[in-house]
Amino acid sequence: MRPLLFPLLVSLAACQTFPGFLYQTGEPLVVDFNGTIVDHGGQSLGVDQVQSAPTVGLYDRLANDNGPFMYLYIDPSPYGDNGTLDALQMLQTDLTLSDKKNSNNFYALTSNQPPVAPYIAPDPIVGPPTHHYTLLLFRQPANFSIPAEFRYAMPLNRSDYTNRIGFKLPQFVRSAGLELPVASMYFDGLVGVYLFRVYSRTYIDKDLSPLGGNPKYILFKDESVSIENSRESTLFFFYCSACYSSTCLLSPPQPRIPKPGVWCPAVTLFDPATDTLDLASQRKYYAYLARSGLAGLVILGTNAEAFLLTREERAQLIATAREAVGPDFPLMAGVGAHSTKQTLELAHDAAKAGANYLLVLPPAYYGKATTPSVVKRFFADVARQAPLPVVIYNFPGVTNGVDIDSETMTDIVRASAADSPSGVSNVVGVKLTCAQVGKITRLTATFAPDEFAVYGGQSDFLLGGLAVGSAGCIAAFANVFPKTVSRIYELYKAGKTEEALALHRKAALAESPCKSGIATTKYAAAIFTAPKAGIENAEEKFKPRTPYEEASEAAKENVRRVMAEVAAIEESV
């Protein structure tokens, strides 16, 4: 028996629960949008009716209603149903319940203090998917104060919606010492009309994997519940920050050093008609790759066309990946940018969206000005302030020829360790797309595998790298034949070097067309991988983003011819 302990447990039998409601409290929170009352399922409001902060209250007094109370107004879906980020619309503290009912027949909750987080009207920044809004009323603890990490890392008093994205409710609940909410209300926003509804889900899996959705903050029947004896139980849950983030209670943290093996820098899929992300197909693609024997996925690498994506799109892709692959599968997020500030902004977005590691290019738009001292300073600043472990990305082909040598990398790692209070470096690995096995040799001679992971940047020198101590590779070719490339690694590690080499030679020849660019790699993934992932119309969805062109017909024919043998091998692995 493995008891699963959480700070919030509830006896379901003791609670009044509206059929299928997303919360577990004994009281609905009355929400008054300027005279329009929301107090039960089935109501709808126009967007123009929610532009001012609501008044909240209760129809019935509580057993202990002296207060003070506080309430949080959350959007758990700022990027629609496809995302796993959360946004804070409003946080109000020091609320007390009025002595008499108001003209709308409920006891209003009022405060003489300004909101800690001023109201931001629901205005989904990515549409038209449904957006869900949740309001939770808590008893405010004695001597309550906003936890330091929310005052400084995420200043709640700013009325900046982007700043509010990434609010972690379970972390806030723990740090602030809150108990179960005493009342709550939930509604959906759908293309300009907010539909108020409630629902539940049933979990029939010993690992608490949901049928038709991702688990949120689970509320069990009693403190003795365990993973084993909770099977075939209907478990209610109330909204919280995404469980598929690296900080969630349901998602154990990844090791500090990324997992050895073959990682795939997944390509990005677009709707050919609108030039927007195709997240439904993307989810299928990520899920298939995660089932194919890979050590992890890189989201927003070079082959993902990261520099052609908006900041919001980058966050969406990481969140979609986390949702698709589950809480335990390793994700590395590319956060390359042209300045330290931009890189750190993307790094924090990646952490909030569920990444485990950061893949960081040096800023090299001004190539001649990007000297070794600039590179060292950049990585020192990023490593010190980044919320996740950093993997250096050395790819001279996309950084104006800036090529970080092994001595500079060694200095970066050691400087980060010296700068850390723990004495442990936050720079934990490197991807060498410079294809220099000599660098692998020098770095593995300097650092042990449990302190720094060295990955080749293509799969065609995987065995050469492994022979001198590499951790594996991060290879675009894994988009095309993930099982085959992973099999080469497995054979080598099992001591079957001749078998590994024979397969490696065939794969290296098949990989050759991918050297011509992203368009060719995406075409190969479209015809060989997408069908296995259940993606339709893949050749259109796998085209590069505009203004870049798809592979020529001659290049496509070459892909089909050169990769045919390995395609057959992939089917048999």
Summary of the structure (lengths in Angstrom):
residues: 573
radius of gyration: 25.6
end to end distance: 36.0
largest distance: 83.6
contacts: 1946
relative contact order: 0.09
helix: 35%
strand: 18%
